[in-house]
């Protein structure tokens, strides 16, 4: 990675970081969808939705925490100016909320759209 030494490079880095935050959120949704479909339905008193819910939360935490740690530990080291580092850290905090928002909104839309699927069961048991 090239060292960041001026404002134009910093702005480009922050813009690309926000785009990567959206991409990481979408990839996390796809992974959560795949993992939810791996848990089988249980007959009778079905509690498999709890396992799917735990996996859903764990995938969200790992995606958000991993993105933040990568930016904080790897990318910030390539920024030479301390003021620019603080600006990027503020951008990194915004990216956490972008990532979380994409993950929750896209997952919520998919869960409500496919309510009778395994991924939709993360919301809880359906009332009969």
Secondary structure, 3 states (H helix, E strand, C coil): CCCECCHHHHHHHHHHHHHHHHHHHHHHHHHHHHHHCCCCCCCCCCCHHHHHHHHHHHHHHHHHHHHHHHHHHHHHHHECCHHHHHHHHHHHHHHHHHHHHHHHHHHHHHHHHCCCCCCHHHHCCCCC
